[in-house]
Amino acid sequence: MSKIFISAAEAAKLLPRGKKVHTFIRVFGWMGADVDRSKVLAAFEAAGRVEVSPEAAVFDHYLAVQLDGMRTYLDTNPKALRKLFPMHAFQMSARS
């Protein structure tokens, strides 16, 4: 499967509302944390494009970007993602 990338602006629209965004990194296992939304948006802008990744889909964390030097998976609104990519069959969790 080829990788899917979206713009920073498109990725920002897929984040859930709120001042914090839940994230996961994988270091011997999954580790989660809440990060300021402004820091996430700055990482999107610095990257220029954001990957839509299935790696943390089980947690509804479809967006992946480098944050503090680590590949970080970000909480994603799955309904908004389906609207953006109706042609792709993303594995949706029970929360979707």
C-alpha positions in Angstrom: 0.0 0.0 0.0 1.4 3.4 -0.9 1.6 6.1 1.6 -1.0 8.9 1.7 0.1 12.4 2.6 -2.1 15.5 3.1 -1.3 19.2 3.6 -0.8 20.7 7.0 -4.1 22.6 6.6 -6.0 19.4 5.8 -4.4 17.6 8.7 -5.4 20.5 11.1 -9.1 20.0 10.1 -8.9 16.3 11.1 -7.8 17.0 14.7 -10.5 16.7 17.4 -11.5 20.0 19.1 -9.8 21.2 22.2 -6.6 22.8 23.5 -4.8 19.4 23.7 -4.4 16.6 21.3 -3.8 13.0 22.4 -0.7 11.4 20.9 1.0 8.0 20.8 4.6 7.1 20.2 6.0 3.6 20.1 9.0 2.7 22.2 9.0 -1.0 23.0 5.2 -0.4 23.3 2.7 2.3 22.9 3.1 5.4 25.1 0.4 8.2 25.1 0.4 11.8 26.1 -1.6 15.0 25.6 0.2 17.7 23.6 -0.8 21.4 23.2 -2.7 21.9 19.9 -0.4 24.8 19.0 2.7 22.5 19.2 1.0 19.9 16.9 0.0 22.6 14.4 3.6 23.9 14.4 4.8 20.4 13.7 2.4 20.1 10.8 3.6 23.4 9.3 7.3 22.5 9.8 6.7 19.1 8.0 4.6 20.7 5.2 2.7 17.5 4.8 1.3 14.9 7.2 1.0 11.2 6.7 -2.3 9.3 7.0 -1.1 6.1 8.6 -2.8 2.9 9.6 -0.2 2.0 12.2 -2.1 3.4 15.2 -5.6 3.1 13.6 -6.8 0.9 16.4 -6.6 4.0 18.7 -8.1 6.4 16.0 -4.7 8.0 15.7 -4.4 8.1 11.9 -2.1 11.2 11.5 1.6 10.7 11.8 4.3 13.5 12.0 7.7 14.0 13.6 7.2 15.7 17.0 10.3 16.2 19.2 12.3 13.9 17.0 9.9 11.0 17.3 7.3 9.6 14.8 4.1 10.6 16.6 0.6 9.4 15.9 -2.2 11.9 16.6 -5.8 11.6 17.6 -7.9 11.9 14.5 -11.6 12.5 13.8 -12.5 9.4 11.9 -15.7 10.8 10.4 -13.8 13.8 9.0 -11.2 11.4 7.6 -13.8 9.3 5.8 -15.2 12.5 4.3 -11.8 13.5 3.0 -11.0 10.0 1.7 -14.3 8.2 0.9 -12.5 6.0 -1.6 -10.2 4.5 1.0 -11.2 1.8 3.4 -9.6 2.8 6.6 -9.9 0.4 9.5 -12.2 2.2 11.9 -12.3 1.3 15.6 -15.5 0.8 17.6 -15.4 4.5 18.5 -16.0 5.6 14.9 
